[in-house]
Amino acid sequence: MKLLGLDVGEKRIGVAISDPSGVLAFPLTILQCQEEGRDMDEVARLVAENGAGGVVVGLPRSLSGETGPQAEKVLTFVATLKERIEVPLYIYDERLSTVAAQRRTQEPDRGDRRKGKRPVKKHLDADAAAIILQGYLDTQRGPL
């Protein structure tokens, strides 16, 4: 079953999708935050368009595990989204996913001969969503 992964931020929502077997996650797109209702409509459209059987939303806890202001906003987003879509929603602790995505964008592409070539930073949110979704998928699969 395909799952959609979301990294909900202040200005953008990074979106990722899993393969049909639920093993690998891939960056899909970035949504620019608009009115809350339009954001929800866009997520619902992506769920339907991609045949997703569920949505994983990253919860940005602090390193100590506390729920801060951004985490509260994400929980409000999740509560509203539950009313708009008919597939299950899962919350996944996303600590350090954005940091991992930032590190990924800072590494030069080894296949490109131009020194210092880096991925475009606008993909950071979709990359973070893929990291969140992959983490969730890995926990569901269990140990190898």
C-alpha positions as CSV (number, residue, x, y, z in Angstrom):
1,M,0.0,0.0,0.0
2,K,1.3,3.4,-0.9
3,L,1.7,6.0,1.9
4,L,2.0,9.8,1.6
5,G,4.5,11.5,3.9
6,L,4.2,15.1,5.0
7,D,6.7,17.5,6.6
8,V,4.4,20.4,7.7
9,G,6.2,23.7,8.1
10,E,5.3,27.4,8.4
11,K,5.6,28.2,4.7
12,R,5.7,24.9,2.9
13,I,4.5,21.3,3.2
14,G,7.0,18.8,1.9
15,V,5.3,15.7,0.4
16,A,6.8,12.2,-0.2
17,I,5.3,9.0,-1.5
18,S,6.2,5.4,-0.9
19,D,6.4,2.6,-3.4
20,P,3.4,0.3,-3.6
21,S,5.0,-2.3,-1.4
22,G,5.7,0.3,1.4
23,V,9.4,-0.3,1.4
24,L,10.9,2.9,-0.1
25,A,10.0,6.6,0.2
26,F,10.6,9.2,-2.5
27,P,10.3,13.0,-2.5
28,L,7.1,13.9,-4.4
29,T,6.4,17.7,-4.3
30,I,6.2,20.8,-2.2
31,L,3.0,22.6,-1.4
32,Q,3.2,26.4,-0.6
33,C,1.1,27.0,2.5
34,Q,-2.0,29.0,1.8
35,E,-5.3,29.1,3.7
36,E,-5.7,26.0,5.9
37,G,-8.7,24.8,3.9
38,R,-6.7,25.0,0.6
39,D,-3.8,23.1,2.1
40,M,-6.1,20.3,3.2
41,D,-7.7,20.2,-0.2
42,E,-4.3,19.9,-1.9
43,V,-3.3,17.0,0.5
44,A,-6.6,15.3,-0.2
45,R,-6.0,15.7,-3.9
46,L,-2.6,14.2,-3.6
47,V,-3.9,11.2,-1.6
48,A,-6.5,10.5,-4.3
49,E,-4.2,11.2,-7.2
50,N,-1.5,8.9,-5.9
51,G,-3.8,6.2,-4.6
52,A,-2.3,6.5,-1.1
53,G,-3.8,4.2,1.6
54,G,-2.6,6.4,4.5
55,V,-0.8,9.6,5.4
56,V,2.3,9.9,7.7
57,V,2.8,13.3,9.3
58,G,6.0,14.2,10.9
59,L,5.7,15.6,14.5
60,P,8.6,18.0,15.2
61,R,9.4,17.3,18.9
62,S,12.4,18.9,20.6
63,L,15.4,16.8,21.2
64,S,14.2,16.3,24.8
65,G,10.9,15.0,23.4
66,E,8.9,18.1,24.4
67,T,6.0,19.3,22.3
68,G,6.7,22.9,21.3
69,P,4.7,25.5,19.4
70,Q,5.4,24.0,15.9
71,A,4.4,20.5,17.1
72,E,1.1,22.0,18.4
73,K,0.5,23.5,15.0
74,V,1.2,20.2,13.3
75,L,-1.2,18.4,15.7
76,T,-3.9,21.0,14.9
77,F,-3.2,20.4,11.2
78,V,-3.6,16.6,11.7
79,A,-6.9,17.0,13.5
80,T,-8.3,19.1,10.7
81,L,-6.9,16.8,8.0
82,K,-8.6,13.8,9.7
83,E,-11.9,15.4,8.9
84,R,-11.0,15.9,5.2
85,I,-9.6,12.5,4.2
86,E,-10.8,9.0,4.5
87,V,-7.5,7.2,4.9
88,P,-5.7,6.6,8.1
89,L,-3.3,9.2,9.5
90,Y,-0.2,8.3,11.4
91,I,2.0,10.6,13.4
92,Y,5.8,10.0,13.3
93,D,8.4,11.6,15.5
94,E,10.5,13.6,13.0
95,R,13.3,14.8,15.2
96,L,16.3,15.6,13.1
97,S,14.7,14.8,9.7
98,T,15.2,18.4,8.5
99,V,18.8,18.3,9.7
100,A,19.3,15.1,7.8
101,A,17.8,16.6,4.7
102,Q,20.0,19.7,5.0
103,R,23.1,17.5,5.3
104,R,22.0,15.6,2.2
105,T,21.7,18.9,0.2
106,Q,25.2,20.0,1.4
107,E,26.9,16.9,0.0
108,P,28.1,17.3,-3.6
109,D,26.7,15.0,-6.2
110,R,29.4,12.5,-6.7
111,G,28.4,11.9,-10.3
112,D,28.8,15.5,-11.3
113,R,32.3,16.7,-12.1
114,R,31.6,20.3,-11.3
115,K,33.0,21.0,-7.9
116,G,30.6,22.0,-5.2
117,K,27.5,21.1,-7.2
118,R,24.6,20.8,-4.7
119,P,20.9,19.9,-5.0
120,V,18.5,22.8,-5.2
121,K,17.5,23.9,-1.6
122,K,13.8,24.2,-2.6
123,H,13.7,20.4,-2.5
124,L,14.6,20.3,1.1
125,D,11.0,20.0,2.4
126,A,10.2,17.1,0.1
127,D,13.5,15.5,1.1
128,A,12.6,15.9,4.8
129,A,9.1,14.4,4.1
130,A,10.9,11.4,2.4
131,I,13.1,11.0,5.4
132,I,10.1,11.1,7.7
133,L,8.2,8.6,5.6
134,Q,11.2,6.2,5.3
135,G,11.7,6.3,9.0
136,Y,8.0,5.3,9.5
137,L,8.3,2.6,6.9
138,D,11.4,1.2,8.5
139,T,9.7,1.0,11.9
140,Q,6.7,-0.9,10.4
141,R,9.0,-3.4,8.7
142,G,10.8,-4.3,11.9
143,P,14.3,-5.6,12.2
144,L,15.9,-7.3,9.2
